[in-house]
Amino acid sequence: MSETVFLQVRAVLTTTAGRWEALTEALPADLLSRPAAPGEWSAQQCLEHLLDTERLVFPARVRAFLDGQDFTAFNPNHERSDFSSRTPADLAADFARQRAENLTLLEQLTPQDLPRTARHSELGQVTLEQLLYDWAAHDLNHTVQAERALMQPLITGSGPWRVYFKDHALSV
C-alpha cells in the first residue's frame, strides 16, 4: 500500500505543473481569466490558488507531520496572495519551480512516515498518507475546474454539438 501512495501521488504531482505551463503558453490571457460562470473561478484563479497552496499549505503540513505538530485549516477566501501584476505564464513558471522544490521534500518521506498523525483544526486527526492523497486530488480538482472554465465559451459556440457537452456546460 505505501508504495502505491508514493507512486500515485507522485504521478499526479509531477504532471500538474507541465499541464499548467502548456495551458498558459498556448491560451490567450482573456480566456484564462474568464470565469466559468458568475461566482465561479477562472482558470487563472485556479492556478493562483494552486500556487498559494503550493507555497503556504502543503509543504508546511508535510513538515508539521514530520515535526509532530498540529495545523490549522486554510481558508482560500481569506488567505490569498496578490497576483494581480503577474501573467498566467509567470504564475505557471512560479508554480513549476515551487512544485519542484516540494517534490524534493516528498522524496525525503518513507513508508514509515505515512501513518504519522496530526490534528487539523477542522477535520480532527489526519494522517500524512491522507494528506498526500488530498494533495494529488486537490491538484486534479482545480485543474479540472480550470479546464471546465476554459470549456464554457467553446461549448457555447459549438452550435448543435452543444448537446454533447451537457455534463460540462454551466448554462443551457
Rosetta blueprint (number, residue, H / E / L):
1 M L
2 S H
3 E H
4 T H
5 V H
6 F H
7 L H
8 Q H
9 V H
10 R H
11 A H
12 V H
13 L H
14 T H
15 T H
16 T H
17 A H
18 G H
19 R H
20 W H
21 E H
22 A H
23 L H
24 T H
25 E H
26 A H
27 L L
28 P L
29 A H
30 D H
31 L H
32 L H
33 S L
34 R L
35 P E
36 A L
37 A L
38 P L
39 G L
40 E L
41 W L
42 S E
43 A H
44 Q H
45 Q H
46 C H
47 L H
48 E H
49 H H
50 L H
51 L H
52 D H
53 T H
54 E H
55 R H
56 L H
57 V L
58 F H
59 P H
60 A H
61 R H
62 V H
63 R H
64 A H
65 F H
66 L H
67 D H
68 G L
69 Q L
70 D L
71 F E
72 T L
73 A L
74 F L
75 N L
76 P L
77 N L
78 H L
79 E L
80 R L
81 S L
82 D L
83 F L
84 S L
85 S L
86 R L
87 T L
88 P H
89 A H
90 D H
91 L H
92 A H
93 A H
94 D H
95 F H
96 A H
97 R H
98 Q H
99 R H
100 A H
101 E H
102 N H
103 L H
104 T H
105 L H
106 L H
107 E H
108 Q L
109 L L
110 T L
111 P H
112 Q H
113 D H
114 L L
115 P L
116 R L
117 T E
118 A E
119 R E
120 H E
121 S L
122 E L
123 L L
124 G E
125 Q E
126 V E
127 T E
128 L H
129 E H
130 Q H
131 L H
132 L H
133 Y H
134 D H
135 W H
136 A H
137 A H
138 H H
139 D H
140 L H
141 N H
142 H H
143 T H
144 V H
145 Q H
146 A H
147 E H
148 R H
149 A H
150 L H
151 M H
152 Q H
153 P H
154 L H
155 I H
156 T H
157 G L
158 S L
159 G H
160 P H
161 W H
162 R H
163 V H
164 Y H
165 F H
166 K L
167 D L
168 H L
169 A L
170 L L
171 S L
172 V L
